[in-house]
Amino acid sequence: MKNYLKIMTGTSNPMLAEDICNYLDCPPGRLSLEREANDNIKVRVEENVREDDVFVIQTSCSPVNDHFIELLLIIDALKYASARRITAVLPYYPYVRSDKKDEPRISISARLVADLLETAGANRILTMTLHSPQIAAFSRIPVDQLWATNLICDHLLQTKDLRDAVVVSPDVG
C-alpha cells in the first residue's frame, strides 16, 4: 500500500513552506489556487495523493480570513482526492485569543476553528505555543502543540547585541 509524505501549502507564506520542504528534502506538493471572478477560490490538487500523508502549511497572517478559507478548501480538496491523513500545520492558530465567553453574546471562535478544520477533513492539527491549553481540548481531532520558548531563548542567547531588543507578551498568560 502506498503511503508517501506530501507537503502542500497555501498562499499565506510560501517562503516558510519552501524552507520546510528544503529542510525535509521533500519537494512541495502541486496544487493550483485560482480566484474566480466572484472572488471565490478554486483549489485543484495537481498530483495523486491517494493514501498519502499530507501536511498542509498555512499561516494566519493577514488577511486571516482569506487564508483560513483557503486552508479549509485545500483540506477539502485533499480529502476528496483520497489522502490517507491530512495534518493542518498552523504555526499560529487563527482566532486563538477567542477562547472563552468573557462577554455576553460572543462567539468562542477558537472552538469554531477546530470544528471547521475537522469538518473540512483534517485528521490532525500541528501548531505552535497556543494562547491557552484549553484550545487543544476544543478539538475532537488530535492537536500537537510545539513550544517556541526554547527556540526564542536560543536565538536571544546567540544574538550579540540586545540593547534595542524588546520582548512583548499579549498578557500575563
FINU-224743 format. One line per field, with one value per atom (N, C-alpha, C): x, y, z; atom name; residue number from 0. Coordinates in pm, 1 decimal. Example, Ala and Ser with C-alpha at 12.3 -4.5 7.8 and 13.67 -1.06 7.14 Angstrom:
<nodes>
c1 = 1319.0/1230.0/1320.0/1285.0/1367.0/1290.0
c2 = -569.0/-450.0/-330.0/-225.0/-106.0/3.0
c3 = 780.0/780.0/780.0/708.0/714.0/787.0
gulo = N/CA/C/N/CA/C
kenu = 0/0/0/1/1/1
</nodes>
This chain:
<nodes>
c1 = 84.0/0.0/88.7/58.6/131.8/107.0/209.8/193.3/310.8/300.5/407.1/375.5/480.8/467.5/458.7/357.2/342.7/325.9/380.9/366.3/301.7/186.0/113.5/113.5/96.1/93.6/-6.2/-63.1/-148.0/-61.1/-123.7/-51.4/-6.5/-32.7/-4.6/144.4/227.5/370.7/449.6/463.2/533.2/680.2/743.6/884.5/900.3/809.0/813.2/797.4/700.4/678.8/801.5/863.3/983.8/1097.3/1113.7/1217.8/1192.9/1067.4/1033.2/1060.7/1019.9/1044.7/1194.4/1271.6/1416.6/1477.7/1434.1/1486.1/1456.3/1336.3/1295.4/1338.7/1400.2/1439.8/1320.1/1210.4/1084.3/1028.6/1003.0/951.0/810.8/777.8/641.7/539.6/425.2/317.5/261.4/199.7/147.7/-3.0/-43.5/-185.2/-199.1/-316.0/-339.9/-453.5/-440.0/-543.1/-577.0/-703.2/-748.9/-857.0/-852.5/-959.1/-1054.7/-1179.6/-1283.2/-1326.4/-1403.1/-1449.6/-1532.9/-1602.1/-1684.9/-1606.2/-1472.4/-1379.9/-1377.9/-1449.6/-1439.4/-1304.2/-1256.3/-1127.8/-1153.4/-1085.8/-1095.4/-961.0/-964.7/-843.8/-846.6/-733.9/-720.8/-588.9/-596.7/-476.8/-422.5/-297.6/-238.4/-153.3/-167.9/-92.8/-172.0/-133.7/-200.6/-159.2/-257.0/-230.6/-302.4/-359.6/-434.1/-346.7/-396.9/-331.0/-202.0/-181.4/-63.8/-94.7/11.0/2.8/38.6/-55.5/-35.2/-36.1/67.1/76.7/48.5/-47.9/-85.2/-37.8/55.0/112.9/39.5/-16.8/-86.5/-78.0/-18.9/-7.8/-133.9/-143.8/-260.0/-222.9/-134.2/-100.6/-215.8/-212.3/-318.9/-318.6/-434.0/-570.4/-608.7/-629.2/-651.8/-768.4/-880.3/-999.7/-979.4/-918.4/-891.2/-800.9/-695.8/-603.1/-666.4/-754.7/-820.3/-916.9/-995.3/-1086.7/-1006.6/-895.9/-808.4/-761.6/-720.9/-679.2/-791.7/-912.3/-1025.6/-1052.0/-1042.3/-1066.1/-956.7/-832.0/-722.7/-745.0/-778.8/-804.5/-919.3/-1025.5/-1141.1/-1102.4/-1023.6/-979.6/-894.5/-807.0/-723.4/-806.8/-908.5/-997.1/-1063.8/-1115.7/-1184.5/-1088.1/-958.0/-856.0/-802.2/-864.4/-835.9/-703.1/-658.7/-541.5/-573.8/-475.7/-497.9/-513.0/-422.6/-427.9/-385.4/-459.1/-432.7/-404.3/-287.1/-247.8/-244.5/-322.0/-319.8/-206.4/-108.2/5.9/-20.4/-48.9/-85.2/16.0/123.5/221.4/157.0/54.6/-23.4/-169.7/-233.5/-371.7/-464.8/-545.1/-631.8/-738.5/-765.2/-865.6/-830.2/-703.5/-657.9/-694.4/-705.6/-733.4/-882.2/-965.8/-1110.9/-1142.2/-1096.3/-1101.9/-1198.8/-1273.1/-1367.8/-1480.1/-1586.7/-1702.0/-1687.3/-1609.7/-1583.8/-1672.2/-1760.1/-1859.8/-1989.0/-2103.4/-2229.0/-2241.0/-2307.4/-2343.1/-2222.8/-2114.6/-1999.5/-1972.4/-1900.2/-1860.0/-1730.0/-1719.3/-1591.8/-1525.1/-1459.8/-1410.6/-1305.7/-1222.1/-1119.9/-1184.9/-1297.8/-1371.5/-1427.8/-1480.1/-1534.6/-1425.7/-1306.9/-1194.9/-1166.0/-1162.2/-1138.2/-1246.1/-1371.6/-1482.5/-1472.1/-1437.3/-1428.1/-1313.4/-1201.0/-1088.6/-1126.6/-1194.3/-1238.2/-1341.1/-1436.8/-1541.2/-1481.8/-1380.2/-1316.4/-1245.5/-1197.5/-1132.8/-996.7/-954.2/-825.4/-835.4/-729.6/-722.7/-640.5/-561.7/-471.5/-435.6/-403.8/-361.2/-223.6/-132.5/1.3/17.4/44.9/51.7/163.9/183.8/290.1/230.4/276.2/252.3/114.5/14.4/-122.1/-137.6/-229.0/-257.0/-301.5/-376.2/-430.6/-439.0/-404.5/-408.1/-547.8/-651.7/-787.1/-821.1/-749.6/-778.9/-757.6/-655.8/-634.1/-752.6/-816.8/-932.4/-1058.1/-1059.2/-1174.4/-1188.8/-1078.5/-1075.5/-1108.4/-1185.5/-1214.7/-1113.7/-1020.8/-910.2/-782.7/-678.8/-557.0/-493.2/-442.4/-369.7/-230.8/-129.8/9.0/56.3/95.0/139.7/290.7/362.3/506.6/530.6/637.2/666.7/781.1/763.2/864.6/960.8/934.9/1014.1/1162.9/1199.6/1341.6/1405.5/1334.4/1389.0/1413.6/1318.4/1331.8/1447.7/1456.1/1565.5/1701.4/1710.5/1836.0/1874.5/1776.0/1802.8/1853.4/1788.9/1831.3/1970.7/2002.8/2136.4/2244.5/2210.8/2307.7/2317.2/2222.0/2222.7/2326.8/2415.8/2528.2/2485.3/2395.0/2359.3/2209.2/2173.8/2033.6/1993.1/2074.3/2043.0/1908.2/1869.4/1743.1/1634.8/1659.5/1563.1/1445.8/1328.3/1207.3/1132.7/1091.4/1009.5/873.4/768.5/633.6/543.3/455.1/354.6/218.1/117.2/-14.8/-81.4/-43.2/-97.4/-10.5/-45.3/34.6/42.0/-64.9/-67.2/33.4
c2 = -117.7/0.0/124.3/217.1/341.5/429.3/497.0/588.0/684.9/790.4/887.7/1012.4/1083.6/1212.6/1319.8/1405.0/1517.7/1643.7/1751.9/1881.6/1977.0/2027.4/2123.6/2257.2/2363.3/2494.3/2585.6/2670.2/2776.3/2896.0/3009.2/3128.8/3218.8/3181.1/3272.3/3295.7/3193.7/3210.6/3106.8/3129.4/3030.7/3012.5/3116.6/3103.3/3006.6/3011.8/2917.9/2775.2/2753.4/2619.7/2572.6/2661.9/2626.3/2588.1/2663.3/2630.4/2493.7/2465.7/2336.2/2223.3/2241.6/2139.3/2117.3/2224.8/2211.3/2138.1/2170.7/2106.0/1956.0/1920.0/1779.6/1708.6/1782.6/1728.6/1661.4/1735.3/1686.4/1794.9/1763.9/1868.4/1911.8/2037.8/2081.7/2013.2/1983.4/1922.9/2023.1/1969.3/2054.8/2071.1/2195.0/2227.1/2365.6/2393.6/2526.0/2592.1/2721.5/2803.1/2915.0/2923.5/3029.1/3109.4/3238.8/3324.9/3350.1/3311.9/3329.5/3476.3/3511.3/3648.9/3696.1/3603.6/3640.2/3632.9/3623.6/3619.4/3485.1/3384.8/3250.6/3191.0/3101.0/3035.8/2894.1/2856.7/2720.5/2652.4/2537.4/2461.5/2333.0/2302.6/2176.3/2110.6/1987.2/1909.8/1858.6/1891.8/1864.3/1737.0/1651.3/1525.9/1422.7/1299.2/1190.2/1191.6/1199.8/1195.0/1078.3/989.9/876.3/798.7/779.5/705.0/770.6/900.2/971.8/1044.1/1067.9/1155.8/1295.4/1387.6/1521.7/1623.7/1705.9/1816.9/1945.1/2022.8/2147.2/2262.8/2341.9/2453.6/2581.1/2647.4/2773.8/2858.0/2974.0/3062.5/3147.4/3216.9/3303.4/3450.4/3478.1/3618.0/3684.8/3813.8/3890.9/3867.7/3855.9/3857.3/3720.2/3716.2/3592.4/3512.4/3576.3/3504.1/3442.7/3516.7/3461.8/3339.6/3350.4/3238.7/3118.7/3143.8/3032.9/2960.6/3034.5/2971.4/2893.7/2949.3/2879.5/2747.0/2747.7/2625.6/2522.5/2565.1/2472.6/2412.0/2492.4/2443.1/2346.5/2373.0/2280.7/2146.5/2151.2/2028.0/1950.2/2020.7/1955.5/1889.5/1959.7/1903.3/1778.4/1782.5/1666.0/1548.3/1577.7/1471.2/1401.8/1480.0/1421.1/1364.6/1392.2/1328.5/1203.4/1163.3/1038.3/1035.4/1150.5/1148.9/1062.9/987.7/897.3/975.1/1071.3/1152.1/1293.9/1391.8/1532.5/1603.0/1664.2/1740.7/1887.7/1968.5/2113.6/2170.0/2230.7/2289.8/2439.2/2482.6/2621.6/2679.8/2742.1/2798.8/2894.6/2964.3/3047.7/3012.9/2959.4/2912.0/3032.1/3037.8/3154.6/3165.2/3285.3/3317.3/3256.0/3232.2/3164.7/3241.3/3371.9/3450.3/3456.4/3403.7/3396.9/3258.7/3235.2/3101.4/3087.9/3193.1/3185.3/3285.8/3262.9/3353.2/3455.2/3560.9/3661.4/3786.0/3781.7/3886.9/3817.9/3883.2/3821.3/3824.6/3723.1/3716.9/3725.1/3653.8/3648.6/3504.4/3490.4/3359.0/3316.2/3187.5/3130.9/3081.3/3171.8/3148.8/3039.3/3024.1/2919.1/2780.9/2763.6/2636.8/2615.1/2721.3/2712.4/2675.6/2732.9/2699.9/2550.1/2492.8/2348.3/2267.7/2308.1/2236.6/2244.6/2360.8/2378.7/2296.7/2291.2/2210.4/2063.3/2014.5/1874.4/1850.2/1939.2/1923.7/1925.1/2009.2/2015.8/1885.5/1813.4/1684.9/1667.8/1763.2/1747.8/1633.8/1554.3/1445.3/1481.5/1589.3/1629.1/1775.8/1845.3/1984.6/1992.9/2061.5/2085.9/2236.8/2285.3/2429.6/2462.4/2591.5/2638.8/2717.2/2691.3/2769.9/2836.2/2758.4/2809.4/2912.9/3004.8/3109.7/3049.6/2940.6/2876.7/2726.3/2643.0/2498.1/2444.3/2514.9/2465.2/2460.3/2534.1/2535.7/2396.9/2325.6/2189.2/2100.6/2126.5/2046.3/2079.4/2192.2/2226.2/2129.4/2070.4/1989.6/1844.0/1782.2/1639.7/1556.2/1624.3/1554.6/1589.5/1507.6/1534.5/1668.6/1735.7/1861.9/1843.2/1865.4/1862.2/2005.9/2043.2/2179.4/2177.8/2245.3/2261.8/2391.7/2395.4/2513.6/2592.4/2721.5/2808.0/2864.0/2843.4/2905.1/2875.7/2749.3/2715.2/2779.4/2782.7/2846.1/2994.9/3060.1/3203.9/3229.2/3151.7/3168.2/3142.5/3037.3/3009.1/3124.7/3178.6/3291.6/3412.5/3441.3/3555.0/3533.1/3409.9/3380.3/3398.6/3370.1/3381.2/3521.5/3606.3/3743.0/3823.8/3886.8/3958.3/4087.9/4160.7/4293.0/4297.8/4300.2/4303.3/4439.9/4542.9/4674.0/4728.0/4700.6/4751.5/4642.9/4530.6/4420.0/4446.5/4402.9/4413.2/4281.1/4224.3/4103.8/4143.3/4111.2/4153.9/4032.1/4033.9/3929.9/3997.0/3931.6/3994.0/4005.0/3916.2/3921.8/3835.9/3829.6/3755.8/3607.5/3549.5/3408.0/3372.9
c3 = 0.0/0.0/0.0/-86.7/-99.8/22.7/70.5/183.0/183.5/103.4/91.8/172.6/209.1/275.0/167.5/177.7/84.8/168.4/118.1/183.6/83.6/121.0/38.8/112.4/38.1/102.0/34.3/115.6/63.1/28.5/8.9/-35.7/79.2/203.6/314.6/337.4/320.8/345.0/265.7/134.7/51.8/91.1/145.2/184.6/302.3/397.9/510.1/459.4/372.1/316.6/238.9/164.6/88.3/182.9/291.3/389.7/453.7/486.5/546.5/447.0/323.0/220.4/199.8/196.4/181.3/300.0/420.0/540.1/538.5/494.4/491.4/363.1/271.1/141.2/73.7/71.1/16.0/-76.6/-202.0/-291.2/-248.5/-269.7/-236.0/-325.9/-268.3/-346.6/-446.2/-549.4/-655.5/-641.6/-626.2/-631.4/-690.8/-744.0/-801.5/-726.0/-710.3/-647.6/-744.9/-779.0/-870.0/-801.0/-821.8/-773.3/-887.5/-865.4/-967.5/-972.8/-1073.9/-1091.1/-972.1/-906.3/-789.8/-659.3/-666.1/-553.5/-481.6/-531.5/-475.8/-511.7/-427.9/-451.0/-498.9/-606.4/-659.6/-636.1/-568.6/-537.9/-618.1/-682.1/-755.3/-715.5/-667.9/-636.7/-769.1/-798.7/-930.1/-933.6/-832.8/-831.2/-752.9/-769.3/-698.5/-551.3/-461.5/-317.1/-250.5/-331.4/-276.8/-179.2/-56.5/50.9/101.7/72.5/122.1/252.4/330.9/447.5/399.3/411.2/357.4/471.2/472.6/567.5/490.2/537.2/470.4/556.8/503.8/577.5/538.5/637.3/612.0/739.3/727.6/843.5/855.7/966.6/991.9/977.6/882.6/859.7/783.2/779.1/715.4/563.7/504.1/557.0/615.1/745.4/819.3/761.9/739.2/694.2/556.4/464.5/330.9/340.0/420.4/432.2/502.1/597.3/665.5/571.5/495.7/398.9/295.2/250.7/156.9/216.5/343.3/412.0/412.9/448.4/452.5/315.0/210.1/74.5/30.1/68.3/35.4/105.6/232.9/308.2/244.9/209.5/146.8/14.5/-66.9/-195.4/-172.9/-72.5/-42.4/6.6/85.9/134.9/16.8/-78.0/-193.1/-296.6/-279.6/-363.3/-294.6/-184.1/-112.7/-39.2/13.4/100.6/222.2/268.4/382.8/512.7/534.3/656.1/621.2/672.8/644.5/776.8/783.9/901.9/865.4/937.4/918.4/1003.2/937.5/1005.8/1018.0/1140.2/1167.9/1266.2/1216.5/1310.3/1411.0/1368.6/1460.3/1437.6/1538.4/1530.1/1514.5/1407.9/1389.4/1498.4/1539.3/1643.0/1778.2/1801.8/1923.3/2050.1/2041.2/2162.7/2195.8/2108.0/2135.4/2191.6/2314.3/2371.6/2488.6/2517.1/2629.3/2609.3/2680.2/2672.9/2785.3/2759.4/2861.6/2846.4/2748.6/2728.9/2687.3/2710.7/2665.3/2512.5/2458.9/2317.0/2221.9/2254.8/2163.6/2123.5/2015.2/1966.3/2034.4/2062.6/2105.9/1977.2/1910.3/1774.1/1765.0/1866.2/1862.5/1854.8/1919.4/1912.9/1772.3/1713.5/1578.6/1478.0/1494.0/1405.3/1412.0/1532.5/1548.8/1477.7/1494.8/1429.7/1277.5/1225.7/1080.4/1021.9/1091.1/1042.3/1035.2/1137.0/1137.0/1026.3/1013.4/911.0/770.7/748.3/616.2/582.2/685.5/659.8/724.2/806.7/875.1/976.0/984.3/1081.0/1203.5/1191.1/1298.9/1278.1/1389.0/1384.1/1448.4/1382.4/1434.7/1445.5/1566.5/1587.7/1685.6/1709.0/1797.6/1913.4/2033.0/2153.5/2155.0/2187.2/2193.1/2304.4/2285.7/2383.7/2516.7/2508.1/2627.5/2601.2/2699.6/2677.4/2646.6/2688.4/2664.7/2516.4/2433.8/2290.6/2230.1/2275.0/2225.9/2259.9/2372.4/2414.0/2334.4/2263.0/2179.1/2062.4/2022.6/1901.4/1931.3/1841.8/1853.7/1774.9/1707.0/1642.0/1719.0/1709.1/1786.4/1751.4/1853.4/1837.3/1895.6/1813.8/1859.7/1871.3/1992.4/2018.1/2039.0/1951.4/1967.3/2043.1/2120.2/2200.0/2137.4/2122.8/2063.7/2167.2/2294.8/2401.0/2386.9/2367.3/2355.9/2234.2/2122.8/2002.3/2024.3/2087.9/2113.3/2209.7/2315.4/2411.9/2346.2/2265.6/2194.5/2103.1/2033.2/1943.6/2022.7/2134.7/2216.1/2273.8/2313.1/2364.8/2257.9/2132.7/2023.8/1966.0/1999.2/1947.6/2024.0/1951.7/2012.4/2080.9/2018.5/2070.0/2099.1/2226.5/2266.8/2324.2/2300.2/2357.5/2311.6/2186.5/2133.7/2127.5/2190.5/2186.0/2279.8/2235.2/2315.5/2303.6/2416.6/2416.9/2471.2/2394.6/2429.9/2439.6/2537.1/2552.3/2551.2/2491.1/2486.7/2624.3/2717.1/2852.4/2943.6/3070.3/3167.4/3132.0/3077.9/3043.0/2938.1
gulo = N/CA/C/N/CA/C/N/CA/C/N/CA/C/N/CA/C/N/CA/C/N/CA/C/N/CA/C/N/CA/C/N/CA/C/N/CA/C/N/CA/C/N/CA/C/N/CA/C/N/CA/C/N/CA/C/N/CA/C/N/CA/C/N/CA/C/N/CA/C/N/CA/C/N/CA/C/N/CA/C/N/CA/C/N/CA/C/N/CA/C/N/CA/C/N/CA/C/N/CA/C/N/CA/C/N/CA/C/N/CA/C/N/CA/C/N/CA/C/N/CA/C/N/CA/C/N/CA/C/N/CA/C/N/CA/C/N/CA/C/N/CA/C/N/CA/C/N/CA/C/N/CA/C/N/CA/C/N/CA/C/N/CA/C/N/CA/C/N/CA/C/N/CA/C/N/CA/C/N/CA/C/N/CA/C/N/CA/C/N/CA/C/N/CA/C/N/CA/C/N/CA/C/N/CA/C/N/CA/C/N/CA/C/N/CA/C/N/CA/C/N/CA/C/N/CA/C/N/CA/C/N/CA/C/N/CA/C/N/CA/C/N/CA/C/N/CA/C/N/CA/C/N/CA/C/N/CA/C/N/CA/C/N/CA/C/N/CA/C/N/CA/C/N/CA/C/N/CA/C/N/CA/C/N/CA/C/N/CA/C/N/CA/C/N/CA/C/N/CA/C/N/CA/C/N/CA/C/N/CA/C/N/CA/C/N/CA/C/N/CA/C/N/CA/C/N/CA/C/N/CA/C/N/CA/C/N/CA/C/N/CA/C/N/CA/C/N/CA/C/N/CA/C/N/CA/C/N/CA/C/N/CA/C/N/CA/C/N/CA/C/N/CA/C/N/CA/C/N/CA/C/N/CA/C/N/CA/C/N/CA/C/N/CA/C/N/CA/C/N/CA/C/N/CA/C/N/CA/C/N/CA/C/N/CA/C/N/CA/C/N/CA/C/N/CA/C/N/CA/C/N/CA/C/N/CA/C/N/CA/C/N/CA/C/N/CA/C/N/CA/C/N/CA/C/N/CA/C/N/CA/C/N/CA/C/N/CA/C/N/CA/C/N/CA/C/N/CA/C/N/CA/C/N/CA/C/N/CA/C/N/CA/C/N/CA/C/N/CA/C/N/CA/C/N/CA/C/N/CA/C/N/CA/C/N/CA/C/N/CA/C/N/CA/C/N/CA/C/N/CA/C/N/CA/C/N/CA/C/N/CA/C/N/CA/C/N/CA/C/N/CA/C/N/CA/C/N/CA/C/N/CA/C/N/CA/C/N/CA/C/N/CA/C/N/CA/C/N/CA/C/N/CA/C/N/CA/C/N/CA/C/N/CA/C/N/CA/C/N/CA/C/N/CA/C
kenu = 0/0/0/1/1/1/2/2/2/3/3/3/4/4/4/5/5/5/6/6/6/7/7/7/8/8/8/9/9/9/10/10/10/11/11/11/12/12/12/13/13/13/14/14/14/15/15/15/16/16/16/17/17/17/18/18/18/19/19/19/20/20/20/21/21/21/22/22/22/23/23/23/24/24/24/25/25/25/26/26/26/27/27/27/28/28/28/29/29/29/30/30/30/31/31/31/32/32/32/33/33/33/34/34/34/35/35/35/36/36/36/37/37/37/38/38/38/39/39/39/40/40/40/41/41/41/42/42/42/43/43/43/44/44/44/45/45/45/46/46/46/47/47/47/48/48/48/49/49/49/50/50/50/51/51/51/52/52/52/53/53/53/54/54/54/55/55/55/56/56/56/57/57/57/58/58/58/59/59/59/60/60/60/61/61/61/62/62/62/63/63/63/64/64/64/65/65/65/66/66/66/67/67/67/68/68/68/69/69/69/70/70/70/71/71/71/72/72/72/73/73/73/74/74/74/75/75/75/76/76/76/77/77/77/78/78/78/79/79/79/80/80/80/81/81/81/82/82/82/83/83/83/84/84/84/85/85/85/86/86/86/87/87/87/88/88/88/89/89/89/90/90/90/91/91/91/92/92/92/93/93/93/94/94/94/95/95/95/96/96/96/97/97/97/98/98/98/99/99/99/100/100/100/101/101/101/102/102/102/103/103/103/104/104/104/105/105/105/106/106/106/107/107/107/108/108/108/109/109/109/110/110/110/111/111/111/112/112/112/113/113/113/114/114/114/115/115/115/116/116/116/117/117/117/118/118/118/119/119/119/120/120/120/121/121/121/122/122/122/123/123/123/124/124/124/125/125/125/126/126/126/127/127/127/128/128/128/129/129/129/130/130/130/131/131/131/132/132/132/133/133/133/134/134/134/135/135/135/136/136/136/137/137/137/138/138/138/139/139/139/140/140/140/141/141/141/142/142/142/143/143/143/144/144/144/145/145/145/146/146/146/147/147/147/148/148/148/149/149/149/150/150/150/151/151/151/152/152/152/153/153/153/154/154/154/155/155/155/156/156/156/157/157/157/158/158/158/159/159/159/160/160/160/161/161/161/162/162/162/163/163/163/164/164/164/165/165/165/166/166/166/167/167/167/168/168/168/169/169/169/170/170/170/171/171/171/172/172/172
</nodes>
